[in-house]
């Protein structure tokens, strides 16, 4: 009986050592997103001819997922205003939320929104603050552009 319990204890010790020596699977690293502006954040009308010059401007951001992270699988990017200005808005029909889908580790995707300035001299020397946020709804990973 003593021999039987000794063999059982030895078998348990060998099994424990075997498990500790076996290669461990890598732990999942959640996505780590970053958002970087791609375009100037200064836009405006032609002061000489505000009624005929351009009044629509792209506002873009690059969304990246960090090296070594798992893929961000359901990323959306949203544009939000932080102040009011009746002369500066997203162009009618322009999306305020863009679905980017998956972003692999060490990869990036770009999102562009279109801002429209009313063609009026009253729009000169006015401002409107905004920020762009990226969110992976599968993991709640979030990043945003700077908000002054």
C-alpha positions in Angstrom: 0.0 0.0 0.0 2.9 2.4 0.8 4.4 1.6 -2.6 1.1 2.4 -4.3 0.8 5.9 -2.6 4.4 6.6 -3.5 3.9 5.8 -7.2 0.7 8.0 -7.2 2.6 11.0 -5.7 5.4 10.5 -8.2 2.9 10.4 -11.1 1.3 13.7 -9.8 4.8 15.4 -9.6 5.8 14.2 -13.1 2.4 15.5 -14.5 2.9 18.9 -12.8 6.5 19.2 -14.1 5.3 18.2 -17.6 2.6 20.9 -17.7 5.1 23.6 -16.4 7.6 22.6 -19.2 5.0 22.6 -21.9 4.9 25.8 -24.1 2.4 28.2 -22.9 0.0 29.8 -25.4 0.5 33.5 -25.8 -1.9 35.7 -23.9 -4.2 37.8 -25.9 -3.3 41.5 -26.0 -6.2 43.8 -26.4 -6.2 46.3 -29.3 -4.4 49.6 -28.6 -5.8 52.2 -31.0 -4.4 55.6 -31.8 -5.9 58.5 -33.9 -3.7 61.0 -35.8 -5.0 63.9 -37.9 -4.2 63.7 -41.6 -5.4 67.1 -42.7 -4.9 70.7 -41.7 -7.4 71.8 -39.1 -7.5 75.3 -40.6 -10.0 75.7 -43.4 -11.7 78.7 -44.9 -13.2 80.6 -47.8 -11.4 82.7 -50.4 -11.5 86.2 -49.0 -11.7 87.8 -52.4 -14.6 85.8 -53.7 -16.3 83.8 -50.9 -19.4 83.1 -53.1 -17.4 81.4 -55.9 -14.4 79.7 -54.2 -14.3 76.3 -52.6 -16.3 75.7 -49.4 -15.9 72.0 -48.8 -12.9 70.6 -47.2 -11.7 67.0 -46.2 -11.0 66.4 -42.5 -9.1 63.1 -42.1 -7.7 60.9 -39.4 -5.5 57.8 -39.4 -6.5 55.0 -37.0 -3.7 52.6 -36.1 -3.6 49.4 -34.0 -0.4 48.9 -32.0 2.2 46.3 -32.7 1.7 43.1 -30.7 -2.0 43.7 -30.1 -4.8 41.5 -31.3 -6.8 42.8 -34.3 -9.4 45.4 -33.6 -12.3 43.7 -35.3 -15.2 46.2 -35.3 -13.7 49.7 -35.5 -15.8 52.8 -36.2 -14.7 56.4 -36.4 -16.9 59.3 -35.3 -16.6 63.0 -35.9 -18.0 65.2 -33.1 -18.2 69.0 -32.7 -16.9 70.5 -29.5 -18.3 74.0 -30.1 -21.0 75.7 -32.1 -20.8 77.8 -35.3 -23.8 78.2 -37.7 -21.4 78.7 -40.7 -19.3 75.5 -40.3 -20.9 72.0 -40.4 -20.5 68.6 -41.9 -21.6 68.7 -45.5 -25.2 67.6 -45.8 -25.1 63.9 -46.7 -21.6 63.4 -45.2 -21.3 60.7 -42.6 -20.5 61.5 -39.0 -19.6 57.8 -38.3 -17.5 55.7 -40.6 -17.2 51.9 -40.1 -13.6 50.8 -40.8 -14.1 47.1 -39.9 -11.0 45.2 -38.8 -7.5 46.7 -38.2 -4.7 44.2 -37.7 -1.8 44.7 -35.3 0.8 47.2 -36.7 -1.8 48.4 -39.3 -3.7 51.6 -40.0 -6.8 52.7 -41.8 -7.9 56.2 -42.8 -11.3 58.0 -42.4 -12.3 61.2 -44.0 -15.2 63.5 -43.2 -16.3 66.5 -45.3 -16.7 69.9 -43.7 -18.6 72.7 -45.4 -18.3 76.4 -44.7 -21.3 78.6 -45.7 -20.4 80.9 -48.6 -20.8 84.1 -46.7 -18.5 86.9 -45.5 -19.9 86.4 -42.0 -18.0 83.0 -41.8 -14.6 84.8 -41.9 -12.6 84.7 -38.7 -14.9 82.2 -37.0 -13.9 78.9 -35.6 -15.4 75.5 -34.6 -13.7 72.9 -32.5 -14.0 69.2 -33.2 -12.5 65.8 -32.4 -12.4 62.4 -34.0 -12.8 59.2 -32.0 -12.1 55.6 -33.0 -13.8 52.8 -31.1 -13.5 49.0 -31.4 -17.0 47.9 -30.2 -15.8 44.3 -29.7 -13.3 45.2 -27.0 -14.2 48.9 -26.1 -10.7 50.0 -27.1 -11.0 53.8 -27.8 -8.7 56.6 -28.9 -9.3 60.2 -29.9 -7.6 63.2 -31.4 -6.4 65.9 -29.1 -9.1 68.1 -27.7 -7.8 71.6 -26.8 
